[in-house]
Amino acid sequence: MFAAASGWFFRLRADNADKQQRVAFVAWLNASPQHAAAWDAVQLLFAELEAPAKALRAEHAGDAGPTPSRNLHSANVNRRKRLLVRIPAAVAASLLLLAGVLQSDWWQNRQADYHTVAGEQRRIALADDSTVVLNTDTALKVSLQANQRRVELLRGEAYFQVAHAAERPFWVIAGDTRAKVTGTEFAVKRAAAEVSISVAEGRVETSTVRNTDPILALAPGQTAVYRDGRAAGLEPVDLSRSLAWQQGRIVFVQTPLAEAVEELNRYRGDKLVLTDPALARRPITAVFAVDRPDDAVSALEQTLNVRARRLAGFWVLLG
């Protein structure tokens, strides 16, 4: 719901917003109390981001004087402004980007044959006797044909147990990266511009869709990483860590906090945001249960002396 409200926010602020769009927005807003609540949360979020960004610009411009207060239109707005959290402009930009990601997730779910929401995992039996396990926040398209089997990982992470059929190869496409097998077990993870393919059993051939890189043949215990559509390396992988999600665990070993937060966010309905850039490189070693996401927040507060502030039910600010 927050994704839909964010989409309306950006569309209505666009230069080409017209009367027809405004009429459609009013209809959407009045269709459900949940729509109205999500719209209020979006407005509150961006109102809270605007004031700190302006203050930072004033500081960098050398303005040492007090920031003039703005005329408030209601006591309710006054109350909200007293709840404002000081957020750096860079964080504001990241939240705007995340709102866009939420929008794209909604569209990918519409395209997918199967998908999971944050915190959900799902096992799927395909018609060719193969099995796919979808991790949290994952979307997958499936096309099984007479001469080949093809799935497209739109986002997220999946573990494939492919039924052997030498004459009918099984392809996994993730952005510009692809993997080909005839029967084996392997995992594919797609996050932003990076795709990783890790093999548990058998042999997997990986390449790019445009064939600009040589084919990489992976054996059990190896992973291939592709960034921005190019091969970035072939390396050993600790399957007990990378596949721990299948046992309901998330494992971090000396992982930078920014990277850990990105991974934890895949399992949460609300999103963790680092407001202190100095925390980004802090290493963390921990094991968390995927079905108890708030345990991670409590652990970060205790071990790293981080303070968590919950905002509008959609964000947890860590600083």
N, C-alpha and C positions, 0 to 999 in steps of 0.2 A: 504494500500500500504506500509506503514511504517512497518507493521508486516511482510510482505513478504520480504522486504529488510533486516530486522533484522534477519530473518531466514537464508537468504543467507550469511549474515555476519558471523554467528556462524558456518554454515556448511563449509564455505571456510576456516575458521580458525582451523577446527578440524584436528586432526592428520591423520584421514583416508580419507581426501578429495582427490578425484582422478580426472583424466583428464576429465572423462565423466561429473562429476559435474561442472567443470569449463566451459566446452562447453555449458552445459545447462544454467549456470548462464549468460554467454555472450548473449545467445539467449533471455533470460528473460530481460536483461538489455536493449537490442536493440529493444525490442518489443514495447516500449512506452516511450515518454518523461517523463511521470509520474513515470515510473520505475527508470529512471536515476535520477530524482529529489529526489526520496525517498532514493536511494542509496547514493547520496551526503549528504543527511541529516543524515543518519546513520553514515557515516564515520566522519562527523563533530562532531556529538554527542560523539562518543567514543574517538576521538582525544582530545576533550575538557575535557573528564573525566580522560584521562591518565596522563596528566601533574600534576593536583592537587594531584592525588593519589601518584605519585612519590614524590612530594614535602612533603607530609605528612609523608611518610615512612622515608624520609631523616631527618625530624625534630625529629621523634621518635628515630632515630638512633644516634641523637646527632650531626648531621652534621650542623654546623652553617655557613658553607661557602656557597657562591653563587652556585646555580644550573647551570651547564654549559648549554649553549644554544645548541639546536640541529640544524644540518644543514638542511636548508629548500630547497625543490626542485623547488619551484616556487613562484612568487610574490603572487599568489592566496592563497597559504598556509600561507604565511606571513600575509596577510590581515586577514585570518580566525583566526590565533593565537592571533591577537590583540583583537579579540572579546571574548576570552576565559573568562569563569566565574569560579571562584574558587569554587569547589564543594568537600565536604568531601568524603573520600573513601566509607563510609557507604552509602552515597547517590548514588554513582556510582553503588554499588552492588544492590541497590533497583531498579535502572533504568534497569540494566541487567535483573533482575527478571521480571520487568514489560514488557520488550520486549518479554520474554518467555510467559507471560500471553497473550499478543496480538496474538502470534502464536497459542496458544491453543484456543483462541476465534475463530479464523478463522476455525480451524478444527471442533469445536463444531457447528458452523453455517452450515458447510457442512453436519453434522449428523442430524441437527434439522429439524423438519417439519415447525416450525415457529421460527423466531428470530427478534429481534429489534437491531438497532445500537444505539450508544450513543446519548441520547437526544430524542429518538423516543419512543412512546407508541402506543400500538396496541390492539384492541379488536377483539377477535376471537370467532365465533359461531361454536361450535362443533356439530357433527352429532347427538349426544344424547340430544340436546337442552340445554346442559350446555354452559356456557360462560367463557372465560378466558381473562383477561386483562393483557397484558405483559407490564411491566415497561421497562425502559431504559436498553440497553445492556443485553438482556435476550435471552436464547435459550431453546426451548421446543420440546420434542418428544411426539407424541400422538399415542396410540394404543387402539382402541375401539373394544372390542370383545363381543361375545354373553353372556359370563358369567362374565365378568369384564371389567372395564374401567381403563386404566392405562396411566399416563403421566409421563415423566421424565424431571425434571428441571435440565438442564445441567449447567446453571449458571443464575444469576440474580434474578428477583423477579416477582411473578405473583399472581393475585387475581382470585380465582375460585368461580363461582356461579354454583353449581352442581345441575342438575336436579335430583329429587328424583327417586330412583329405588332400592328398598330394596334388590331385588334378584341380583342386578348387582353392586357390590361395586365399588367405584371410588378411585383409588390409585394415590397418588403423591409420586414419588421417587426423592429424592435429595441427591445424594451421598449415604452415609450409613443410611440415615434417610428416613422414610416413614410415610405417613399420610393416613388414611382410613376414608371415609365418605360414606354415602348413599344419602345424599342430604343436602347441607348446603353452607355457604359462609365463606371463609377463605383465608388467604394470606400465601405464602411460599416465603422465601428469602434465597438464597444460596450465600454466599460470602466466598471465600477461604475455611477454614476448619470449618466454622460455618453455621448452618442452623437454622432458626427460623420459627415457625409456629404460626400464630395468628388467632384467631377465631372471626368472626363478628356475625355469626348467627349459631344456631344448635350445633352439637357436633362433635368433631374430635378426633379420636384415633391416637396417634403417637407412634412410636417405632423405633428400629433400624432394618436394614435388617437382621442382624445376631441374632436378638432377645436376645442380651446380657443385655438389660435393660428392666424393666417392661413397659407395655403399659401405656402411660399417656393419660387420657381422658380429653380433654379440653372443657370448656364451653365458651360462649361469653365473650369477654374481657380478655381472658387469652392467654398467649403465652408460648410455650415450646422452649427451646434453646438446641441445640445439638452441641457439639464441638468435633472435631476429632472422630466422630462416636459414641460418648457417651452422654447420657443425662446430661445436665449441670444445669437444673433447670426449674421450672414451676412458672410463676410469672404473675401478672396483667400487662396489656398493655394499653397505651393510644392510642386508635385506631385513634383518630383525628390527632395524630402526625404520627404514623406509616403508616397510609394509606393516608396521605396528598398528596402523589404523584398523587393520582387519581384526585385530584383537581388542579394539576399542581403546587404544592408547595413542598419545602423541609424545614422541621422544625427542628431546633436545639435548645435545652434548656440545657445550661451549659454543652455542649458537648466538650470534648477535641479536640483541633484543628486537631490533627493527624487523629482522627476518622471522623471529619467533612470533611477533605480533601479527605479521602478515599471514602466517600459517594458522594461528589461533582464530583469526577472523573468519576463516573458512567454515568454522564450526559454530559460529555465533549468529544469533539474530541481530543483536546490536553489534557495533563495531568498536574495537579498541583503537585509539589514536594517541600517538606519542606527541605531547606538546613541548617536550624538552629535547632538543636535538642532541644534547650531550648523552642522553640515555641510549641512543640508537646503536652504538657499538658495544654496549655493556654485554658481556657474555652470560648466557644462562644455561644451566644443566638441570633438567627436570623431566619428569614423566607425569603427564596429565591424562585424565580419563576424558574421552571425547563427549560423554554424556553429562559431564559436570564442568561446563566451561567457566563458571564463576570461581571454581577452585584456583584456576590460573591467576585470576585477578587478585585473589587473597594472597596467593604465594608471592606474586610480584610486589605487593605492598609490604609484605613482611621481610622478604629477602633482599630486595633492592631499595627499600625505603622509598617506594613510589606511592604517590597519593592518587587514588582513583576518584574521579568526579563523573557522576552519571548525568547525561544531558538529554532531555526530551524523550527518554526511553529508547533512543536510537544510537547513542554514542556513549562510550566510556573513555574519558580523557585521562591519560596517564602522564603525570609530571611531578 
